[in-house]
Amino acid sequence: MEIVMLIARIILLILSGMSSVGAVEEVAKASGVASATLWSKLPSRFK
């Protein structure tokens, strides 16, 4: 469930204008979850 919330946060950052890589890095840094894990769970249309 935590990953779903983090992915939702990434998607909101992307929709607000941030790059997908930047959004993943920011959320990874804040949450302590590996950016590779978040990137692999991110839907392809947001990459």
CHARMM internal coordinates of N, CA and C (Angstrom, degrees):
IC EDIT
DIST 1 N 1 CA 1.4533
DIST 1 CA 1 C 1.5237
ANGL 1 N 1 CA 1 C 111.47
DIST 1 C 2 N 1.3227
ANGL 1 CA 1 C 2 N 116.93
DIHE 1 N 1 CA 1 C 2 N -35.95
DIST 2 N 2 CA 1.4601
ANGL 1 C 2 N 2 CA 120.35
DIHE 1 CA 1 C 2 N 2 CA 179.71
DIST 2 CA 2 C 1.5269
ANGL 2 N 2 CA 2 C 111.05
DIHE 1 C 2 N 2 CA 2 C -61.24
DIST 2 C 3 N 1.3325
ANGL 2 CA 2 C 3 N 117.00
DIHE 2 N 2 CA 2 C 3 N -40.80
DIST 3 N 3 CA 1.4631
ANGL 2 C 3 N 3 CA 120.77
DIHE 2 CA 2 C 3 N 3 CA -179.56
DIST 3 CA 3 C 1.5274
ANGL 3 N 3 CA 3 C 110.13
DIHE 2 C 3 N 3 CA 3 C -62.14
DIST 3 C 4 N 1.3141
ANGL 3 CA 3 C 4 N 117.29
DIHE 3 N 3 CA 3 C 4 N -39.84
DIST 4 N 4 CA 1.4694
ANGL 3 C 4 N 4 CA 121.11
DIHE 3 CA 3 C 4 N 4 CA 179.61
DIST 4 CA 4 C 1.5226
ANGL 4 N 4 CA 4 C 110.56
DIHE 3 C 4 N 4 CA 4 C -60.51
DIST 4 C 5 N 1.3149
ANGL 4 CA 4 C 5 N 117.09
DIHE 4 N 4 CA 4 C 5 N -42.18
DIST 5 N 5 CA 1.4667
ANGL 4 C 5 N 5 CA 120.87
DIHE 4 CA 4 C 5 N 5 CA 178.56
DIST 5 CA 5 C 1.5293
ANGL 5 N 5 CA 5 C 111.10
DIHE 4 C 5 N 5 CA 5 C -65.57
DIST 5 C 6 N 1.3251
ANGL 5 CA 5 C 6 N 116.92
DIHE 5 N 5 CA 5 C 6 N -39.48
DIST 6 N 6 CA 1.4602
ANGL 5 C 6 N 6 CA 120.43
DIHE 5 CA 5 C 6 N 6 CA 179.02
DIST 6 CA 6 C 1.5269
ANGL 6 N 6 CA 6 C 111.10
DIHE 5 C 6 N 6 CA 6 C -67.19
DIST 6 C 7 N 1.3270
ANGL 6 CA 6 C 7 N 116.99
DIHE 6 N 6 CA 6 C 7 N -40.54
DIST 7 N 7 CA 1.4654
ANGL 6 C 7 N 7 CA 120.72
DIHE 6 CA 6 C 7 N 7 CA 177.53
DIST 7 CA 7 C 1.5278
ANGL 7 N 7 CA 7 C 109.98
DIHE 6 C 7 N 7 CA 7 C -63.68
DIST 7 C 8 N 1.3252
ANGL 7 CA 7 C 8 N 117.30
DIHE 7 N 7 CA 7 C 8 N -40.70
DIST 8 N 8 CA 1.4684
ANGL 7 C 8 N 8 CA 120.63
DIHE 7 CA 7 C 8 N 8 CA 177.27
DIST 8 CA 8 C 1.5260
ANGL 8 N 8 CA 8 C 110.47
DIHE 7 C 8 N 8 CA 8 C -61.17
DIST 8 C 9 N 1.3141
ANGL 8 CA 8 C 9 N 116.47
DIHE 8 N 8 CA 8 C 9 N -40.37
DIST 9 N 9 CA 1.4723
ANGL 8 C 9 N 9 CA 120.63
DIHE 8 CA 8 C 9 N 9 CA 178.12
DIST 9 CA 9 C 1.5263
ANGL 9 N 9 CA 9 C 111.02
DIHE 8 C 9 N 9 CA 9 C -63.93
DIST 9 C 10 N 1.3370
ANGL 9 CA 9 C 10 N 116.43
DIHE 9 N 9 CA 9 C 10 N -41.63
DIST 10 N 10 CA 1.4673
ANGL 9 C 10 N 10 CA 121.05
DIHE 9 CA 9 C 10 N 10 CA 177.75
DIST 10 CA 10 C 1.5243
ANGL 10 N 10 CA 10 C 110.00
DIHE 9 C 10 N 10 CA 10 C -61.86
DIST 10 C 11 N 1.3230
ANGL 10 CA 10 C 11 N 117.10
DIHE 10 N 10 CA 10 C 11 N -45.80
DIST 11 N 11 CA 1.4658
ANGL 10 C 11 N 11 CA 120.97
DIHE 10 CA 10 C 11 N 11 CA -179.16
DIST 11 CA 11 C 1.5244
ANGL 11 N 11 CA 11 C 110.70
DIHE 10 C 11 N 11 CA 11 C -61.81
DIST 11 C 12 N 1.3179
ANGL 11 CA 11 C 12 N 117.89
DIHE 11 N 11 CA 11 C 12 N -40.47
DIST 12 N 12 CA 1.4715
ANGL 11 C 12 N 12 CA 120.24
DIHE 11 CA 11 C 12 N 12 CA 177.16
DIST 12 CA 12 C 1.5239
ANGL 12 N 12 CA 12 C 111.42
DIHE 11 C 12 N 12 CA 12 C -62.55
DIST 12 C 13 N 1.3287
ANGL 12 CA 12 C 13 N 116.89
DIHE 12 N 12 CA 12 C 13 N -40.39
DIST 13 N 13 CA 1.4622
ANGL 12 C 13 N 13 CA 119.89
DIHE 12 CA 12 C 13 N 13 CA 177.77
DIST 13 CA 13 C 1.5270
ANGL 13 N 13 CA 13 C 110.97
DIHE 12 C 13 N 13 CA 13 C -64.58
DIST 13 C 14 N 1.3307
ANGL 13 CA 13 C 14 N 116.95
DIHE 13 N 13 CA 13 C 14 N -40.95
DIST 14 N 14 CA 1.4634
ANGL 13 C 14 N 14 CA 121.04
DIHE 13 CA 13 C 14 N 14 CA 178.91
DIST 14 CA 14 C 1.5255
ANGL 14 N 14 CA 14 C 109.99
DIHE 13 C 14 N 14 CA 14 C -63.91
DIST 14 C 15 N 1.3223
ANGL 14 CA 14 C 15 N 116.88
DIHE 14 N 14 CA 14 C 15 N -44.89
DIST 15 N 15 CA 1.4673
ANGL 14 C 15 N 15 CA 120.44
DIHE 14 CA 14 C 15 N 15 CA -179.60
DIST 15 CA 15 C 1.5217
ANGL 15 N 15 CA 15 C 112.34
DIHE 14 C 15 N 15 CA 15 C -66.39
DIST 15 C 16 N 1.3284
ANGL 15 CA 15 C 16 N 116.85
DIHE 15 N 15 CA 15 C 16 N -23.74
DIST 16 N 16 CA 1.4638
ANGL 15 C 16 N 16 CA 119.55
DIHE 15 CA 15 C 16 N 16 CA 178.00
DIST 16 CA 16 C 1.5267
ANGL 16 N 16 CA 16 C 112.13
DIHE 15 C 16 N 16 CA 16 C -84.95
DIST 16 C 17 N 1.3432
ANGL 16 CA 16 C 17 N 117.02
DIHE 16 N 16 CA 16 C 17 N -0.30
DIST 17 N 17 CA 1.4555
ANGL 16 C 17 N 17 CA 119.93
DIHE 16 CA 16 C 17 N 17 CA 173.16
DIST 17 CA 17 C 1.5124
ANGL 17 N 17 CA 17 C 116.14
DIHE 16 C 17 N 17 CA 17 C 116.68
DIST 17 C 18 N 1.3091
ANGL 17 CA 17 C 18 N 118.58
DIHE 17 N 17 CA 17 C 18 N -3.90
DIST 18 N 18 CA 1.4616
ANGL 17 C 18 N 18 CA 121.41
DIHE 17 CA 17 C 18 N 18 CA -179.70
DIST 18 CA 18 C 1.5273
ANGL 18 N 18 CA 18 C 109.60
DIHE 17 C 18 N 18 CA 18 C -80.07
DIST 18 C 19 N 1.3228
ANGL 18 CA 18 C 19 N 116.76
DIHE 18 N 18 CA 18 C 19 N 150.17
DIST 19 N 19 CA 1.4642
ANGL 18 C 19 N 19 CA 119.62
DIHE 18 CA 18 C 19 N 19 CA 176.30
DIST 19 CA 19 C 1.5208
ANGL 19 N 19 CA 19 C 109.53
DIHE 18 C 19 N 19 CA 19 C -68.51
DIST 19 C 20 N 1.3188
ANGL 19 CA 19 C 20 N 116.15
DIHE 19 N 19 CA 19 C 20 N 154.37
DIST 20 N 20 CA 1.4662
ANGL 19 C 20 N 20 CA 119.96
DIHE 19 CA 19 C 20 N 20 CA -177.92
DIST 20 CA 20 C 1.5218
ANGL 20 N 20 CA 20 C 111.49
DIHE 19 C 20 N 20 CA 20 C -64.32
DIST 20 C 21 N 1.3239
ANGL 20 CA 20 C 21 N 116.96
DIHE 20 N 20 CA 20 C 21 N -39.68
DIST 21 N 21 CA 1.4685
ANGL 20 C 21 N 21 CA 120.06
DIHE 20 CA 20 C 21 N 21 CA 179.20
DIST 21 CA 21 C 1.5252
ANGL 21 N 21 CA 21 C 110.16
DIHE 20 C 21 N 21 CA 21 C -65.70
DIST 21 C 22 N 1.3205
ANGL 21 CA 21 C 22 N 117.04
DIHE 21 N 21 CA 21 C 22 N -43.44
DIST 22 N 22 CA 1.4572
ANGL 21 C 22 N 22 CA 120.91
DIHE 21 CA 21 C 22 N 22 CA 178.76
DIST 22 CA 22 C 1.5160
ANGL 22 N 22 CA 22 C 112.43
DIHE 21 C 22 N 22 CA 22 C -62.86
DIST 22 C 23 N 1.3233
ANGL 22 CA 22 C 23 N 116.23
DIHE 22 N 22 CA 22 C 23 N -40.57
DIST 23 N 23 CA 1.4642
ANGL 22 C 23 N 23 CA 120.48
DIHE 22 CA 22 C 23 N 23 CA 179.79
DIST 23 CA 23 C 1.5230
ANGL 23 N 23 CA 23 C 111.06
DIHE 22 C 23 N 23 CA 23 C -65.68
DIST 23 C 24 N 1.3256
ANGL 23 CA 23 C 24 N 116.97
DIHE 23 N 23 CA 23 C 24 N -43.11
DIST 24 N 24 CA 1.4678
ANGL 23 C 24 N 24 CA 120.70
DIHE 23 CA 23 C 24 N 24 CA 179.16
DIST 24 CA 24 C 1.5214
ANGL 24 N 24 CA 24 C 110.11
DIHE 23 C 24 N 24 CA 24 C -63.54
DIST 24 C 25 N 1.3269
ANGL 24 CA 24 C 25 N 117.21
DIHE 24 N 24 CA 24 C 25 N -44.38
DIST 25 N 25 CA 1.4664
ANGL 24 C 25 N 25 CA 120.60
DIHE 24 CA 24 C 25 N 25 CA -179.91
DIST 25 CA 25 C 1.5258
ANGL 25 N 25 CA 25 C 111.39
DIHE 24 C 25 N 25 CA 25 C -62.68
DIST 25 C 26 N 1.3226
ANGL 25 CA 25 C 26 N 116.88
DIHE 25 N 25 CA 25 C 26 N -42.54
DIST 26 N 26 CA 1.4696
ANGL 25 C 26 N 26 CA 120.55
DIHE 25 CA 25 C 26 N 26 CA -178.89
DIST 26 CA 26 C 1.5287
ANGL 26 N 26 CA 26 C 111.44
DIHE 25 C 26 N 26 CA 26 C -63.93
DIST 26 C 27 N 1.3214
ANGL 26 CA 26 C 27 N 116.87
DIHE 26 N 26 CA 26 C 27 N -45.99
DIST 27 N 27 CA 1.4645
ANGL 26 C 27 N 27 CA 120.54
DIHE 26 CA 26 C 27 N 27 CA -179.80
DIST 27 CA 27 C 1.5228
ANGL 27 N 27 CA 27 C 110.47
DIHE 26 C 27 N 27 CA 27 C -68.28
DIST 27 C 28 N 1.3234
ANGL 27 CA 27 C 28 N 117.54
DIHE 27 N 27 CA 27 C 28 N -37.91
DIST 28 N 28 CA 1.4691
ANGL 27 C 28 N 28 CA 120.61
DIHE 27 CA 27 C 28 N 28 CA 178.26
DIST 28 CA 28 C 1.5208
ANGL 28 N 28 CA 28 C 110.41
DIHE 27 C 28 N 28 CA 28 C -62.46
DIST 28 C 29 N 1.3169
ANGL 28 CA 28 C 29 N 116.17
DIHE 28 N 28 CA 28 C 29 N -43.55
DIST 29 N 29 CA 1.4624
ANGL 28 C 29 N 29 CA 120.50
DIHE 28 CA 28 C 29 N 29 CA -179.85
DIST 29 CA 29 C 1.5323
ANGL 29 N 29 CA 29 C 111.20
DIHE 28 C 29 N 29 CA 29 C -63.97
DIST 29 C 30 N 1.3186
ANGL 29 CA 29 C 30 N 116.44
DIHE 29 N 29 CA 29 C 30 N -41.89
DIST 30 N 30 CA 1.4650
ANGL 29 C 30 N 30 CA 120.78
DIHE 29 CA 29 C 30 N 30 CA -177.54
DIST 30 CA 30 C 1.5302
ANGL 30 N 30 CA 30 C 112.87
DIHE 29 C 30 N 30 CA 30 C -73.21
DIST 30 C 31 N 1.3360
ANGL 30 CA 30 C 31 N 116.78
DIHE 30 N 30 CA 30 C 31 N -31.34
DIST 31 N 31 CA 1.4693
ANGL 30 C 31 N 31 CA 119.88
DIHE 30 CA 30 C 31 N 31 CA -173.48
DIST 31 CA 31 C 1.5205
ANGL 31 N 31 CA 31 C 114.19
DIHE 30 C 31 N 31 CA 31 C -98.24
DIST 31 C 32 N 1.3295
ANGL 31 CA 31 C 32 N 116.76
DIHE 31 N 31 CA 31 C 32 N -21.81
DIST 32 N 32 CA 1.4591
ANGL 31 C 32 N 32 CA 119.55
DIHE 31 CA 31 C 32 N 32 CA -176.57
DIST 32 CA 32 C 1.5170
ANGL 32 N 32 CA 32 C 113.66
DIHE 31 C 32 N 32 CA 32 C 85.53
DIST 32 C 33 N 1.3226
ANGL 32 CA 32 C 33 N 117.44
DIHE 32 N 32 CA 32 C 33 N 2.95
DIST 33 N 33 CA 1.4655
ANGL 32 C 33 N 33 CA 122.10
DIHE 32 CA 32 C 33 N 33 CA 177.11
DIST 33 CA 33 C 1.5251
ANGL 33 N 33 CA 33 C 107.83
DIHE 32 C 33 N 33 CA 33 C -88.24
DIST 33 C 34 N 1.3219
ANGL 33 CA 33 C 34 N 117.05
DIHE 33 N 33 CA 33 C 34 N 140.99
DIST 34 N 34 CA 1.4653
ANGL 33 C 34 N 34 CA 121.47
DIHE 33 CA 33 C 34 N 34 CA -178.17
DIST 34 CA 34 C 1.5282
ANGL 34 N 34 CA 34 C 110.68
DIHE 33 C 34 N 34 CA 34 C -60.85
DIST 34 C 35 N 1.3280
ANGL 34 CA 34 C 35 N 115.50
DIHE 34 N 34 CA 34 C 35 N 137.49
DIST 35 N 35 CA 1.4607
ANGL 34 C 35 N 35 CA 119.53
DIHE 34 CA 34 C 35 N 35 CA -179.64
DIST 35 CA 35 C 1.5247
ANGL 35 N 35 CA 35 C 111.43
DIHE 34 C 35 N 35 CA 35 C -63.62
DIST 35 C 36 N 1.3337
ANGL 35 CA 35 C 36 N 118.01
DIHE 35 N 35 CA 35 C 36 N -32.51
DIST 36 N 36 CA 1.4686
ANGL 35 C 36 N 36 CA 120.73
DIHE 35 CA 35 C 36 N 36 CA 178.04
DIST 36 CA 36 C 1.5271
ANGL 36 N 36 CA 36 C 111.00
DIHE 35 C 36 N 36 CA 36 C -63.06
DIST 36 C 37 N 1.3145
ANGL 36 CA 36 C 37 N 116.69
DIHE 36 N 36 CA 36 C 37 N -37.58
DIST 37 N 37 CA 1.4698
ANGL 36 C 37 N 37 CA 120.99
DIHE 36 CA 36 C 37 N 37 CA 178.02
DIST 37 CA 37 C 1.5202
ANGL 37 N 37 CA 37 C 110.25
DIHE 36 C 37 N 37 CA 37 C -65.35
DIST 37 C 38 N 1.3195
ANGL 37 CA 37 C 38 N 116.03
DIHE 37 N 37 CA 37 C 38 N -46.40
DIST 38 N 38 CA 1.4646
ANGL 37 C 38 N 38 CA 119.76
DIHE 37 CA 37 C 38 N 38 CA 179.98
DIST 38 CA 38 C 1.5270
ANGL 38 N 38 CA 38 C 111.00
DIHE 37 C 38 N 38 CA 38 C -64.68
DIST 38 C 39 N 1.3297
ANGL 38 CA 38 C 39 N 116.89
DIHE 38 N 38 CA 38 C 39 N -41.73
DIST 39 N 39 CA 1.4611
ANGL 38 C 39 N 39 CA 121.27
DIHE 38 CA 38 C 39 N 39 CA -179.08
DIST 39 CA 39 C 1.5287
ANGL 39 N 39 CA 39 C 110.42
DIHE 38 C 39 N 39 CA 39 C -62.32
DIST 39 C 40 N 1.3274
ANGL 39 CA 39 C 40 N 116.91
DIHE 39 N 39 CA 39 C 40 N -41.49
DIST 40 N 40 CA 1.4697
ANGL 39 C 40 N 40 CA 119.81
DIHE 39 CA 39 C 40 N 40 CA -178.32
DIST 40 CA 40 C 1.5278
ANGL 40 N 40 CA 40 C 111.82
DIHE 39 C 40 N 40 CA 40 C -68.55
DIST 40 C 41 N 1.3219
ANGL 40 CA 40 C 41 N 118.08
DIHE 40 N 40 CA 40 C 41 N -27.38
DIST 41 N 41 CA 1.4694
ANGL 40 C 41 N 41 CA 121.87
DIHE 40 CA 40 C 41 N 41 CA 179.47
DIST 41 CA 41 C 1.5279
ANGL 41 N 41 CA 41 C 112.67
DIHE 40 C 41 N 41 CA 41 C -86.97
DIST 41 C 42 N 1.3328
ANGL 41 CA 41 C 42 N 117.51
DIHE 41 N 41 CA 41 C 42 N -14.91
DIST 42 N 42 CA 1.4634
ANGL 41 C 42 N 42 CA 121.51
DIHE 41 CA 41 C 42 N 42 CA -178.41
DIST 42 CA 42 C 1.5331
ANGL 42 N 42 CA 42 C 109.90
DIHE 41 C 42 N 42 CA 42 C -70.70
DIST 42 C 43 N 1.3333
ANGL 42 CA 42 C 43 N 118.40
DIHE 42 N 42 CA 42 C 43 N 129.57
DIST 43 N 43 CA 1.4707
ANGL 42 C 43 N 43 CA 120.25
DIHE 42 CA 42 C 43 N 43 CA 178.26
DIST 43 CA 43 C 1.5283
ANGL 43 N 43 CA 43 C 111.00
DIHE 42 C 43 N 43 CA 43 C -58.20
DIST 43 C 44 N 1.3272
ANGL 43 CA 43 C 44 N 116.55
DIHE 43 N 43 CA 43 C 44 N 142.51
DIST 44 N 44 CA 1.4649
ANGL 43 C 44 N 44 CA 121.62
DIHE 43 CA 43 C 44 N 44 CA -173.05
DIST 44 CA 44 C 1.5249
ANGL 44 N 44 CA 44 C 113.39
DIHE 43 C 44 N 44 CA 44 C -60.54
DIST 44 C 45 N 1.3247
ANGL 44 CA 44 C 45 N 118.43
DIHE 44 N 44 CA 44 C 45 N -28.19
DIST 45 N 45 CA 1.4689
ANGL 44 C 45 N 45 CA 118.35
DIHE 44 CA 44 C 45 N 45 CA -179.12
DIST 45 CA 45 C 1.5251
ANGL 45 N 45 CA 45 C 112.55
DIHE 44 C 45 N 45 CA 45 C -69.56
DIST 45 C 46 N 1.3276
ANGL 45 CA 45 C 46 N 118.10
DIHE 45 N 45 CA 45 C 46 N -13.65
DIST 46 N 46 CA 1.4629
ANGL 45 C 46 N 46 CA 121.63
DIHE 45 CA 45 C 46 N 46 CA 178.05
DIST 46 CA 46 C 1.5251
ANGL 46 N 46 CA 46 C 112.42
DIHE 45 C 46 N 46 CA 46 C -101.17
DIST 46 C 47 N 1.3195
ANGL 46 CA 46 C 47 N 117.94
DIHE 46 N 46 CA 46 C 47 N 0.79
DIST 47 N 47 CA 1.4724
ANGL 46 C 47 N 47 CA 120.76
DIHE 46 CA 46 C 47 N 47 CA -178.68
DIST 47 CA 47 C 1.5058
ANGL 47 N 47 CA 47 C 110.66
DIHE 46 C 47 N 47 CA 47 C -86.82
END
COOR INIT
IC SEED 1 N 1 CA 1 C
IC BUILD
